[in-house]
Amino acid sequence: MTTPSTTTYAEAPPAAGSLPTVIQGGMGVAVSSWRLASVVAREGQLGVVSGTALDTVLARRLQDGDPGGDVRRALGAFPVSEVAERVMTRYFRPAGRRPGAPYTPVPRLALRQSQRGQELAVLGNFVEVWLAKEGHPGPVGVNYLEKVQMATPAAVYGAMLAGVDYVLVGAGIPREFPQLLDRLAGHLSVRLPVAVAGAPEGSHVVDLDPRALLGDHLPPLRRPMFLAIVSAHVLAAYLARDEAIRPDGFVIEGPQAGGHNAPPRGRLTLDELGQPVFGPRDGADLAKIAALGLPFWLAGSYGTPEQLAAARAAGAVGVQVGTLFALARESGLAPDLRADLMSRLREGTLDIRTDAAASPTGFPFKVAQLPGTLSDMEARAARPRLCDLGYLRTPFLRGSGGVGYRCPAEPVHTYLRKGGTVEDTEGRACLCNALTANVDLAQTRPDGYTEQPLLTLGADVDGARRLADAHPAGWSAREALRWLLPEQPGPRR
């Protein structure tokens, strides 16, 4: 098969001066929305959309009537119109859903994926990135979780079809991504290894054949820059030593960062409040990171001008910042949730805790303590347990030799039947449903139960407090950037 001519970053890396100083973090499900990423990119910094569950996001936005027509405008730009038309036919409701009606489900992730599921995943990522890039030349990235392996090939390919400039990956060891991006840039088929509990490493894969899925008339693609999100210099050194797995740079994320964090190195211990205890071993050696010779950014407690200056003094290109942008007006957070967070921030009562049990992934997860959300353990326990989205379920080898799927947040008896333990289920939250509720895309059940949100922010909110003092009515992403980068003369776009 002939590989189309492409210009890749691997062949012509950007000059150091063209790298962004600020990376706007990829957060939640659609919290890092295309609107947010677009504003940041127009200012010459790296706007990032969250790549998690964008097939569900696309389907639900269409079922809600696509107010403003943004999704339909992006679908009209997709290079294979019949694929976009099939998704429109299945999900678009011009008048939106009737009150209380549940959303139509989307195909769940599996090792063997249907054409319909892959098309929706490709389109979901294409739409989000295309809208973020529309109307300006600024850089746009997409953020993925390495742990959600079965979604990766179709999701990345959709983002690349929209011209994504950077791919950022955390929550695991993303060693497969450099070769994945190389092959997808040529529309070549890929086979991504998937970890299956109980099976030998590398014995199971998820496939994507772009030409079989979309046909032969495909546009030339450019390989995006790849940034690995890691927490330890040892992992960075491992990835950097081999050209086949080497990223183009790193985001070094500390334990103060929001969302999922790397577990403490060594035995997990909890303080008197039940918080995981992180020690000196849990920070990366920045001198060793710098010695690798690749560009890097620092994340987790770097959301102030002073911390940005400190990061650059340590050799970093700049910083990745989440909380300031999660609270910005353009983020995807539901307005009432943002208002509650902002009120508590101003009052000094905003409480962010590291929950060692909430995430089905097993990674510690930062949780904002808000009434009416699943941060309330009674509300979490009262939620009817079910697993209908399944992005965080993991494959396992059945006794029969087949592959099954399980999640510690699913019904306990179901999880036990699949070989899980009761201990693994304790305190778990259904992040898939909760994160969609954060952005006003909550599922409503036939029994009337509506999924509740669960919010995450970084533990250090000093920068957000200072911004709130300067902007009592709230701030835009542009105002957050101007505060972080006061020397910047103005918008570059």
C-alpha positions as CSV (number, residue, x, y, z in Angstrom):
1,M,0.0,0.0,0.0
2,T,1.4,3.4,-1.0
3,T,1.7,5.9,1.8
4,P,0.4,9.4,0.9
5,S,3.0,12.2,1.0
6,T,2.9,13.9,4.4
7,T,4.8,16.5,6.3
8,T,5.3,15.3,9.8
9,Y,6.7,16.9,13.0
10,A,9.1,14.0,13.2
11,E,10.7,15.3,9.9
12,A,10.5,19.0,10.7
13,P,10.0,19.7,14.4
14,P,8.8,23.2,15.4
15,A,11.5,25.7,16.4
16,A,11.8,26.2,20.1
17,G,10.4,29.7,19.9
18,S,7.2,28.4,18.4
19,L,6.4,26.1,21.3
20,P,3.6,27.3,23.6
21,T,4.4,28.7,27.0
22,V,1.0,27.7,28.4
23,I,-0.8,24.5,27.7
24,Q,-4.5,24.6,28.7
25,G,-5.1,21.2,30.3
26,G,-7.4,18.6,28.9
27,M,-10.1,18.1,31.5
28,G,-12.9,15.7,32.1
29,V,-15.5,14.9,29.5
30,A,-15.9,18.1,27.4
31,V,-14.9,20.4,30.3
32,S,-12.0,21.3,28.0
33,S,-14.5,22.2,25.3
34,W,-13.8,23.3,21.8
35,R,-14.9,26.8,22.8
36,L,-12.3,27.0,25.5
37,A,-9.5,25.5,23.3
38,S,-10.3,27.9,20.5
39,V,-9.9,31.0,22.8
40,V,-6.6,29.8,24.1
41,A,-5.3,28.9,20.7
42,R,-6.3,32.3,19.3
43,E,-4.0,33.8,21.9
44,G,-1.1,31.8,20.6
45,Q,-1.0,29.2,23.4
46,L,-2.0,25.6,23.2
47,G,-5.7,25.1,23.5
48,V,-6.6,21.4,24.3
49,V,-9.8,19.6,24.0
50,S,-10.6,16.5,26.1
51,G,-10.7,13.4,23.8
52,T,-12.6,11.3,26.4
53,A,-16.0,9.9,25.4
54,L,-16.5,12.3,22.4
55,D,-18.6,9.7,20.6
56,T,-21.2,10.1,23.5
57,V,-20.8,13.8,23.6
58,L,-21.5,14.1,19.8
59,A,-24.5,11.8,20.0
60,R,-26.0,13.6,23.0
61,R,-25.5,17.1,21.5
62,L,-27.3,16.0,18.4
63,Q,-30.1,14.5,20.4
64,D,-30.4,17.8,22.3
65,G,-31.0,19.6,19.0
66,D,-27.5,21.1,18.4
67,P,-28.5,24.6,19.4
68,G,-26.6,27.1,17.2
69,G,-25.8,24.4,14.6
70,D,-22.1,24.1,15.5
71,V,-22.0,20.3,15.5
72,R,-23.8,20.2,12.1
73,R,-21.4,22.8,10.7
74,A,-18.4,20.6,11.6
75,L,-20.1,17.5,10.3
76,G,-20.5,19.2,7.0
77,A,-16.7,19.6,6.8
78,F,-16.1,15.9,7.3
79,P,-14.3,14.5,4.2
80,V,-16.7,11.5,3.9
81,S,-20.2,12.9,3.8
82,E,-22.1,9.7,3.9
83,V,-20.5,8.8,7.3
84,A,-21.7,12.1,8.7
85,E,-25.1,11.6,7.2
86,R,-25.5,8.2,8.9
87,V,-24.7,9.7,12.3
88,M,-27.1,12.6,11.7
89,T,-29.9,10.2,10.7
90,R,-29.4,8.1,13.8
91,Y,-29.0,10.8,16.5
92,F,-30.1,14.2,15.4
93,R,-33.4,15.5,16.9
94,P,-34.3,18.9,15.5
95,A,-36.5,19.8,18.5
96,G,-34.3,18.0,21.0
97,R,-35.4,15.3,23.4
98,R,-38.7,15.5,25.1
99,P,-38.4,16.3,28.8
100,G,-37.3,13.3,30.8
101,A,-36.5,11.1,27.8
102,P,-33.2,9.1,28.0
103,Y,-30.5,9.5,25.5
104,T,-30.1,6.8,22.9
105,P,-27.1,4.7,23.8
106,V,-23.9,4.6,21.7
107,P,-21.9,1.4,21.0
108,R,-19.7,0.4,23.9
109,L,-16.0,-0.1,23.7
110,A,-14.8,-3.6,23.0
111,L,-11.8,-5.3,21.3
112,R,-13.9,-6.1,18.3
113,Q,-15.6,-2.9,17.2
114,S,-18.5,-2.3,14.9
115,Q,-18.3,0.0,11.9
116,R,-21.0,2.1,13.5
117,G,-19.0,2.5,16.7
118,Q,-15.8,3.4,15.0
119,E,-17.5,5.9,12.7
120,L,-19.1,7.7,15.7
121,A,-15.7,7.8,17.6
122,V,-13.9,9.2,14.5
123,L,-16.6,11.8,14.0
124,G,-16.8,12.8,17.7
125,N,-13.1,13.6,17.8
126,F,-13.2,15.3,14.3
127,V,-16.0,17.6,15.4
128,E,-14.4,18.7,18.6
129,V,-11.0,19.4,17.1
130,W,-12.4,21.0,13.9
131,L,-14.5,23.4,15.9
132,A,-11.6,24.3,18.1
133,K,-9.4,25.1,15.1
134,E,-12.1,26.9,13.0
135,G,-11.2,30.4,11.9
136,H,-7.7,30.8,13.2
137,P,-4.2,29.3,12.8
138,G,-3.4,28.8,16.5
139,P,-2.3,25.4,17.9
140,V,-4.9,22.9,19.1
141,G,-4.3,19.7,21.0
142,V,-6.3,16.7,22.2
143,N,-5.9,14.9,25.5
144,Y,-6.4,11.1,25.9
145,L,-6.1,8.6,28.8
146,E,-3.7,5.8,27.9
147,K,-5.8,3.5,30.1
148,V,-8.8,3.8,27.8
149,Q,-6.9,1.8,25.1
150,M,-9.9,0.4,23.2
151,A,-11.0,3.9,22.2
152,T,-7.6,5.2,21.1
153,P,-7.1,4.4,17.4
154,A,-10.5,5.7,16.1
155,A,-10.3,8.7,18.5
156,V,-6.8,9.7,17.4
157,Y,-7.6,9.2,13.7
158,G,-10.7,11.5,13.9
159,A,-8.6,14.2,15.6
160,M,-5.9,13.9,12.9
161,L,-8.5,14.2,10.2
162,A,-9.4,17.6,11.7
163,G,-5.7,18.7,11.7
164,V,-4.9,18.4,15.4
165,D,-1.5,19.9,16.2
166,Y,-0.7,18.1,19.5
167,V,-1.7,14.8,21.1
168,L,-1.2,14.6,24.9
169,V,-1.6,11.3,26.7
170,G,-1.5,10.5,30.4
171,A,-2.8,7.8,32.9
172,G,-0.4,5.1,31.8
173,I,2.7,4.4,29.8
174,P,2.0,5.7,26.3
175,R,4.8,3.9,24.4
176,E,2.6,2.9,21.5
177,F,1.7,6.4,20.4
178,P,4.7,7.5,18.3
179,Q,4.2,4.6,15.9
180,L,0.5,4.9,16.0
181,L,0.6,8.5,14.9
182,D,3.2,7.7,12.2
183,R,1.0,5.1,10.7
184,L,-2.3,7.0,10.9
185,A,-0.6,10.0,9.2
186,G,-0.4,7.7,6.2
187,H,-3.9,6.3,6.6
188,L,-2.3,2.9,7.3
189,S,-4.0,0.2,9.4
190,V,-3.1,0.0,13.0
191,R,-3.2,-2.7,15.7
192,L,-2.9,-1.3,19.2
193,P,-2.1,-3.8,22.0
194,V,-4.7,-3.9,24.8
195,A,-4.0,-5.1,28.3
196,V,-6.3,-8.0,29.1
197,A,-6.2,-9.2,32.7
198,G,-5.1,-12.9,32.8
199,A,-3.8,-12.9,29.2
200,P,-0.2,-12.7,28.0
201,E,1.0,-9.2,27.2
202,G,0.5,-8.3,23.5
203,S,-2.0,-11.2,22.9
204,H,-4.9,-8.9,22.3
205,V,-5.2,-5.8,20.1
206,V,-7.8,-3.3,18.8
207,D,-7.7,-2.7,15.0
208,L,-8.4,0.2,12.8
209,D,-8.2,0.3,9.0
210,P,-8.9,3.8,7.9
211,R,-9.4,3.0,4.3
212,A,-11.7,0.1,5.0
213,L,-13.7,2.4,7.3
214,L,-13.8,5.5,5.2
215,G,-12.7,4.6,1.7
216,D,-9.7,5.5,-0.5
217,H,-10.4,9.2,-1.1
218,L,-8.9,10.7,2.0
219,P,-7.0,14.0,2.5
220,P,-3.3,14.1,3.3
221,L,-2.6,14.2,7.0
222,R,0.1,15.8,9.1
223,R,1.5,13.9,12.1
224,P,0.9,15.9,15.3
225,M,3.4,16.5,18.0
226,F,3.1,13.9,20.8
227,L,3.5,14.9,24.5
228,A,3.6,12.2,27.1
229,I,2.1,13.2,30.5
230,V,4.2,11.5,33.2
231,S,4.9,12.0,36.9
232,A,8.4,10.5,37.2
233,H,11.8,11.1,35.6
234,V,12.3,7.4,35.5
235,L,9.3,7.0,33.1
236,A,10.4,9.9,31.1
237,A,13.9,8.4,30.7
238,Y,12.4,5.1,29.7
239,L,10.3,6.6,26.9
240,A,13.1,8.9,25.7
241,R,15.8,6.2,25.3
242,D,14.2,4.4,22.3
243,E,13.3,6.3,19.1
244,A,10.4,3.9,18.5
245,I,8.6,5.0,21.7
246,R,10.1,8.5,22.2
247,P,7.6,11.4,22.5
248,D,8.3,14.9,21.2
249,G,8.2,16.2,24.7
250,F,6.7,15.8,28.2
251,V,4.2,17.2,30.6
252,I,5.6,16.5,34.1
253,E,2.5,16.3,36.3
254,G,2.8,16.5,40.1
255,P,0.4,15.1,42.7
256,Q,-1.4,18.5,43.2
257,A,-2.8,18.3,39.6
258,G,-6.5,17.8,39.2
259,G,-8.2,14.7,37.8
260,H,-6.3,11.4,37.9
261,N,-2.9,11.4,39.7
262,A,-0.2,8.7,39.7
263,P,-0.3,6.7,42.9
264,P,2.3,7.4,45.5
265,R,5.5,5.5,45.0
266,G,5.9,2.9,47.7
267,R,3.1,1.7,50.0
268,L,-0.1,3.7,49.9
269,T,-0.7,5.4,53.3
270,L,-3.5,7.7,54.3
271,D,-3.6,10.7,56.7
272,E,-6.2,11.4,59.4
273,L,-8.5,12.8,56.7
274,G,-8.2,9.7,54.5
275,Q,-6.0,11.5,52.0
276,P,-3.1,9.6,50.2
277,V,0.2,10.8,51.5
278,F,2.7,11.9,48.9
279,G,6.4,12.3,49.8
280,P,9.7,13.5,48.2
281,R,9.9,10.4,46.1
282,D,6.7,11.4,44.3
283,G,8.2,14.4,42.6
284,A,10.2,14.2,39.4
285,D,13.9,15.2,39.3
286,L,13.7,18.2,37.0
287,A,17.5,18.2,36.3
288,K,17.2,14.7,35.0
289,I,14.2,15.6,32.9
290,A,16.1,18.5,31.4
291,A,19.1,16.3,30.7
292,L,16.9,14.2,28.3
293,G,17.0,17.1,25.8
294,L,13.3,17.1,25.0
295,P,11.0,20.1,25.7
296,F,8.9,19.8,28.8
297,W,6.1,21.6,30.7
298,L,5.3,21.4,34.4
299,A,1.8,20.8,35.7
300,G,0.1,20.7,39.2
301,S,0.4,23.9,41.3
302,Y,1.8,25.9,38.4
303,G,-1.2,28.2,37.9
304,T,0.4,31.5,38.8
305,P,2.8,33.9,37.1
306,E,5.4,33.2,39.8
307,Q,5.1,29.4,39.3
308,L,5.4,29.9,35.6
309,A,8.6,31.8,36.1
310,A,9.9,29.1,38.4
311,A,9.1,26.4,35.8
312,R,11.0,28.3,33.1
313,A,13.9,28.8,35.5
314,A,14.0,25.0,36.0
315,G,14.4,24.5,32.3
316,A,10.8,24.0,31.3
317,V,9.3,25.6,28.2
318,G,6.3,26.5,30.3
319,V,3.4,25.1,32.2
320,Q,0.2,23.1,31.8
321,V,-2.7,24.7,33.7
322,G,-6.2,23.3,34.3
323,T,-8.1,24.9,37.2
324,L,-7.9,28.5,35.9
325,F,-9.4,27.3,32.6
326,A,-12.0,24.9,34.1
327,L,-13.5,27.9,35.9
328,A,-13.3,30.2,32.9
329,R,-16.6,31.1,31.2
330,E,-15.8,29.2,28.0
331,S,-15.2,25.8,29.8
332,G,-17.8,23.1,29.3
333,L,-18.8,23.0,33.0
334,A,-22.5,23.4,33.7
335,P,-23.1,27.0,34.7
336,D,-24.7,26.2,38.0
337,L,-21.8,24.0,39.0
338,R,-19.3,26.7,38.0
339,A,-21.3,29.3,40.0
340,D,-21.2,27.0,43.1
341,L,-17.4,26.5,42.7
342,M,-16.8,30.2,42.3
343,S,-18.9,31.1,45.3
344,R,-17.0,28.7,47.5
345,L,-13.7,29.9,46.1
346,R,-14.5,33.5,47.0
347,E,-15.7,32.5,50.5
348,G,-12.6,30.4,51.1
349,T,-14.6,27.2,51.6
350,L,-13.7,25.3,48.4
351,D,-12.5,21.9,49.5
352,I,-10.6,19.7,47.1
353,R,-9.7,16.2,48.3
354,T,-7.8,13.3,46.8
355,D,-10.1,10.3,46.7
356,A,-8.2,7.0,46.6
357,A,-11.3,5.0,45.8
358,A,-13.6,7.1,43.6
359,S,-12.1,6.2,40.2
360,P,-12.6,2.7,38.8
361,T,-9.1,3.0,37.3
362,G,-7.4,2.6,40.7
363,F,-5.6,6.0,40.2
364,P,-6.2,8.6,43.0
365,F,-8.7,11.2,41.8
366,K,-9.1,14.8,42.9
367,V,-12.7,15.6,44.0
368,A,-14.3,18.9,44.7
369,Q,-16.6,18.6,47.8
370,L,-19.9,19.9,46.6
371,P,-23.4,19.1,47.9
372,G,-25.6,17.5,45.3
373,T,-22.7,15.7,43.7
374,L,-21.2,12.2,44.1
375,S,-18.5,13.7,46.4
376,D,-21.2,13.0,49.1
377,M,-20.6,9.4,50.0
378,E,-24.3,8.9,50.9
379,A,-25.3,10.1,47.4
380,R,-22.7,7.9,45.9
381,A,-23.9,4.9,47.8
382,A,-27.6,5.6,46.9
383,R,-26.9,5.8,43.1
384,P,-28.3,2.7,41.4
385,R,-25.1,0.8,40.3
386,L,-24.9,0.1,36.6
387,C,-22.4,0.3,33.8
388,D,-23.9,1.5,30.6
389,L,-21.2,3.8,29.1
390,G,-18.2,1.6,29.9
391,Y,-15.2,3.7,29.0
392,L,-13.3,2.6,32.1
393,R,-14.3,-1.0,32.1
394,T,-11.3,-3.3,31.5
395,P,-11.1,-6.6,29.6
396,F,-10.3,-9.8,31.3
397,L,-9.8,-13.4,30.2
398,R,-12.7,-15.7,31.1
399,G,-12.2,-19.2,32.2
400,S,-13.6,-20.3,28.8
401,G,-10.8,-18.5,27.1
402,G,-13.0,-15.7,25.8
403,V,-12.7,-12.0,26.8
404,G,-15.2,-10.3,29.1
405,Y,-15.4,-6.7,30.5
406,R,-15.7,-5.5,34.0
407,C,-15.7,-2.3,36.1
408,P,-15.5,-2.0,39.9
409,A,-18.3,0.6,39.7
410,E,-20.8,-1.8,38.2
411,P,-23.3,-3.8,40.3
412,V,-21.3,-5.6,43.0
413,H,-22.8,-9.0,42.2
414,T,-22.0,-8.6,38.5
415,Y,-18.4,-7.7,39.3
416,L,-18.0,-10.6,41.7
417,R,-19.4,-13.0,39.0
418,K,-16.6,-11.8,36.7
419,G,-13.9,-12.6,39.2
420,G,-13.6,-9.2,41.0
421,T,-13.4,-8.7,44.7
422,V,-15.8,-6.8,47.1
423,E,-12.9,-4.7,48.2
424,D,-12.4,-3.3,44.7
425,T,-16.0,-2.1,44.6
426,E,-16.0,-0.1,47.8
427,G,-16.4,3.6,47.4
428,R,-16.3,3.5,43.6
429,A,-18.1,6.2,41.6
430,C,-19.3,5.8,38.0
431,L,-17.0,8.5,36.5
432,C,-18.3,7.9,33.0
433,N,-21.8,9.0,33.9
434,A,-20.7,11.6,36.5
435,L,-18.4,13.4,34.1
436,T,-21.0,13.7,31.4
437,A,-23.3,15.2,34.0
438,N,-20.7,17.8,34.8
439,V,-21.3,19.3,31.3
440,D,-25.1,19.1,31.2
441,L,-25.2,15.8,29.3
442,A,-26.5,13.7,32.2
443,Q,-28.4,10.5,31.4
444,T,-32.0,10.2,32.7
445,R,-33.1,6.7,33.6
446,P,-36.5,5.2,32.8
447,D,-37.2,5.2,36.6
448,G,-36.6,8.9,36.7
449,Y,-33.1,8.9,38.2
450,T,-30.8,11.5,36.7
451,E,-27.1,10.9,36.9
452,Q,-25.3,13.2,39.4
453,P,-22.0,15.1,38.7
454,L,-18.6,14.6,40.3
455,L,-16.2,17.5,39.9
456,T,-12.5,17.6,39.8
457,L,-10.0,20.5,40.2
458,G,-6.4,20.9,41.2
459,A,-5.6,21.0,44.9
460,D,-3.8,24.3,44.6
461,V,-6.4,27.1,44.0
462,D,-4.1,30.1,44.9
463,G,-4.1,31.3,41.3
464,A,-7.9,30.9,41.0
465,R,-8.4,32.9,44.3
466,R,-6.2,35.7,43.0
467,L,-8.0,35.8,39.7
468,A,-11.4,35.9,41.5
469,D,-10.2,38.9,43.4
470,A,-9.2,40.6,40.1
471,H,-12.4,39.5,38.4
472,P,-15.3,39.3,40.9
473,A,-17.8,38.4,38.2
474,G,-15.7,35.6,36.8
475,W,-13.1,35.5,34.1
476,S,-12.6,34.5,30.5
477,A,-9.9,32.2,29.2
478,R,-8.3,35.2,27.6
479,E,-8.2,37.1,30.9
480,A,-6.7,34.0,32.6
481,L,-3.9,33.9,30.0
482,R,-3.2,37.7,30.2
483,W,-2.9,37.3,34.0
484,L,-0.5,34.3,33.6
485,L,1.5,36.1,30.8
486,P,1.4,39.8,31.7
487,E,4.3,40.4,29.4
488,Q,2.4,39.2,26.4
489,P,1.5,42.2,24.2
490,G,-1.9,41.0,23.1
491,P,-3.6,38.5,21.0
492,R,-1.5,37.0,18.2
493,R,-4.4,35.8,16.2
